[in-house]
Amino acid sequence: MKLLLVNDAIITVETMKTDIPWEQYGIDEVFTAYDAEEAKASIQKYPIDLMLCDIEMPGENGIAVLRWVRENNKEIECIFLTCHASFEYAKEAIQLGCQDYLLIPAMYEDIGAAVLKVVNRIKEKRESVRYQEYGKQAVKEKIDMATESFGQKKQEELVDAAISYIVKDLSSETLSVNEVAEKLFLHPVYLNRIFKKEKGISVGQYIISERMKMAADLLKTQHLSANVVAELVGYKSYANFNFMFKKYFGCSPSQYHEAEK
C-alpha cells in the first residue's frame, strides 16, 4: 500500500521515511509532503491509501487536509500525529474518520503498529466490498478466465485431477470444493459446474460419497472404533460423522460394523 507522510518538519519526514521499516507494516511505497498544498497535490497525483499527517502545520493544518480529502470523496485513511492532546482536534478528527491519533514524540514501533492496524483494516474493508459486488457477472468473468487459462485441457482431465486430489486428501477436515478449486487454480463455481456435468453430482456430494465408502471399508476390514474411523475420513465431530453415515447407509457406524463381522 502507498503511504503519504505530511509534516512541515522536513528532517522529521525524511528520517521517518528512511528509518522506519515500512515493508514490515504493509507499506510498499512512501511519498512525502511538507504542507497542505503539497499533500493535496500528491493525493491527486498518486493512488494514496493511507496518510500519516501532522496536525499542526503553517497555513492549513492536518484537519483541513483530511476535510478536503473527505469533501473530494478520496478513499484515504488517516493517522494524525500531534504534540497536543486537544479534545477539539480529537473530536473533529474522529468525525472525519481518522483511524488513529498519536501524540509525538512517538516511538517508531508505535507508529508502525498503528499503520499496520490501519493497513489490515483497509484490506478487510476492500475484501468486504469486493464480496458485496461479487455478482453473476463477476462469476462469469472468472469462469471465462479459468476456461481460457487452461486452453485445450479437457474438462474430463480437470475433473480427474479434482478426484485425485479429493481421494488423496479425504482425511482432511478442511477438504471442500473451495480448497480443491484453489489447488487446481479454478473458480469453485466453474469446478462444480464441470464436475456435475461429468459425474452427475457436485464436488461436495462426491467428497461425502467417497468419505462414506472409505468409512464403510475401514469398518469392514480394520479393527478400528467408529470414532477413529470418523477422524480418518475427515470428521472431527463423531456426531456429524454418525449423522452422515446413517443418512448414507441407513444405519449407524456401529450397527454397520456389527453386521459386517
Helices and strands as residue ranges (DSSP letters): E 2-6, H 10-19, G 22-25, E 29-33, H 36-45, E 50-54, H 62-71, E 77-82, H 87-95, E 100-103, H 108-132, H 136-149, H 155-168, H 177-183, H 188-199, H 203-221, H 226-232, H 238-249, H 253-259
